[in-house]
Structures are given as structure tokens and as C-alpha cells.
């Protein structure tokens, strides 16, 4: 991964586990980390869990461009996750895009 710059497309994905699916969602998200980081357009891909709400995950993502993000969504590892996400998530994945304000 390279350093994130001002032109990068930065987002936070918010994923809330369905009741009883926390561990399965966590494992499924962890399985995305290494293959996504190996994608040519990936700058940052880090998973967090909300301390006060176990089962609510945040994936901090940065890609070189919107095209790189779209390429990520088409990758087999992401498609495999998307195919099972409906059974793991309490609500649809929410993707929040961020504009960089400081250095």
C-alpha cells in the first residue's frame, strides 16, 4: 500500500451484524483484508469494531480512484462476500465517503 494523497477516494463502510452473526461477519470481513490490499488501486483497507457495540464494524477504505473502487467491487473475493452479506448483515452496508480536510 502507498501513502494516501488528497486525490484518493476515502470511505468508511459501516456493517452491522445480524443477531448471532457477529463472529461470521468478522471472519468474512477479515478474509477481505489481504486480497484487497493486494489490489493495484488500494491505498488503505483496515477493519475496526465499535467498542461499545460489538458486531458493528467499520472498514476504512482508500482507493486511488472511483474506477479502482469499482474494480474492487468486481473482484472475486468481494463478490463472494457480497453473496453472503444478506445473511450476515442486520441492515444494508452503508458506505460513507469522506473529503480530506487536513494533512
C-alpha positions as CSV (number, residue, x, y, z in Angstrom):
1,X,0.0,0.0,0.0
2,X,1.2,3.5,-0.7
3,X,0.6,6.8,1.1
4,X,-2.9,8.3,0.9
5,X,-3.0,11.5,-1.0
6,X,-5.6,14.3,-1.5
7,X,-6.9,12.7,-4.7
8,X,-7.7,9.4,-3.1
9,X,-11.3,8.2,-2.7
10,X,-11.6,7.6,1.0
11,X,-14.7,6.0,2.7
12,X,-15.9,4.2,5.7
13,X,-18.1,1.1,5.2
14,X,-20.5,0.6,8.2
15,X,-21.5,-3.1,8.6
16,X,-23.9,-4.2,11.4
17,X,-24.1,-7.9,12.1
18,X,-27.4,-9.7,12.2
19,X,-28.2,-11.2,15.7
20,X,-26.0,-14.2,16.2
21,X,-23.8,-13.5,13.1
22,X,-21.1,-11.3,14.7
23,X,-18.3,-13.9,14.5
24,X,-19.2,-15.0,11.0
25,X,-19.3,-11.4,9.8
26,X,-16.0,-10.6,11.5
27,X,-14.3,-13.6,9.8
28,X,-15.8,-12.8,6.4
29,X,-14.6,-9.2,6.7
30,X,-11.1,-10.3,7.8
31,X,-10.9,-12.6,4.8
32,X,-11.2,-9.5,2.5
33,X,-8.2,-7.7,4.0
34,X,-5.2,-9.3,2.3
35,X,-6.6,-9.8,-1.2
36,X,-8.0,-6.2,-1.2
37,X,-4.7,-4.8,0.0
38,X,-3.0,-6.6,-2.9
39,X,-5.3,-4.8,-5.5
40,X,-3.3,-2.2,-7.5
41,X,-5.7,0.6,-6.7
42,X,-5.9,0.0,-2.9
43,X,-4.2,2.6,-0.6
44,X,-5.8,1.6,2.7
45,X,-8.1,-1.1,4.0
46,X,-8.4,-1.5,7.7
47,X,-11.2,-3.2,9.8
48,X,-12.4,-1.8,13.1
49,X,-15.2,-2.9,15.5
50,X,-17.1,-0.4,17.5
51,X,-16.1,-0.9,21.1
52,X,-19.4,0.0,22.6
53,X,-21.4,-2.0,20.0
54,X,-19.9,-5.4,19.4
55,X,-21.0,-6.6,15.9
56,X,-20.8,-3.1,14.4
57,X,-17.8,-2.9,12.1
58,X,-16.2,-0.1,10.2
59,X,-13.9,-0.7,7.2
60,X,-11.7,2.3,6.5
61,X,-11.0,2.2,2.8
62,X,-9.0,4.3,0.4
63,X,-8.6,3.7,-3.3
64,X,-6.7,5.7,-5.9
65,X,-9.9,6.5,-7.8
66,X,-13.6,5.7,-8.3
67,X,-12.6,3.2,-11.0
68,X,-10.3,1.4,-8.5
69,X,-13.2,1.1,-6.1
70,X,-15.5,-0.2,-8.8
71,X,-12.7,-2.8,-9.8
72,X,-12.6,-3.8,-6.1
73,X,-16.4,-4.4,-6.1
74,X,-15.9,-6.7,-9.1
75,X,-13.2,-8.8,-7.6
76,X,-14.0,-12.5,-6.8
77,X,-13.2,-12.1,-3.1
78,X,-15.6,-9.1,-2.7
79,X,-18.3,-10.8,-4.8
80,X,-18.0,-13.9,-2.5
81,X,-18.6,-11.6,0.5
82,X,-21.5,-9.8,-1.2
83,X,-23.2,-13.1,-2.0
84,X,-23.4,-14.0,1.7
85,X,-23.7,-10.5,3.2
86,X,-27.5,-10.6,3.2
87,X,-27.4,-13.4,5.7
88,X,-24.8,-11.7,7.9
89,X,-26.0,-8.1,8.0
90,X,-28.8,-6.6,10.0
91,X,-29.1,-3.8,7.5
92,X,-27.6,-2.9,4.2
93,X,-23.9,-2.0,4.1
94,X,-23.6,1.8,4.4
95,X,-20.7,3.5,2.5
96,X,-19.8,7.0,3.7
97,X,-17.4,9.0,1.5
98,X,-15.0,11.5,3.1
99,X,-13.3,14.6,1.9
100,X,-9.9,15.2,3.3
101,X,-9.7,18.5,5.3
102,X,-6.3,18.3,6.9
103,X,-2.9,16.9,6.2
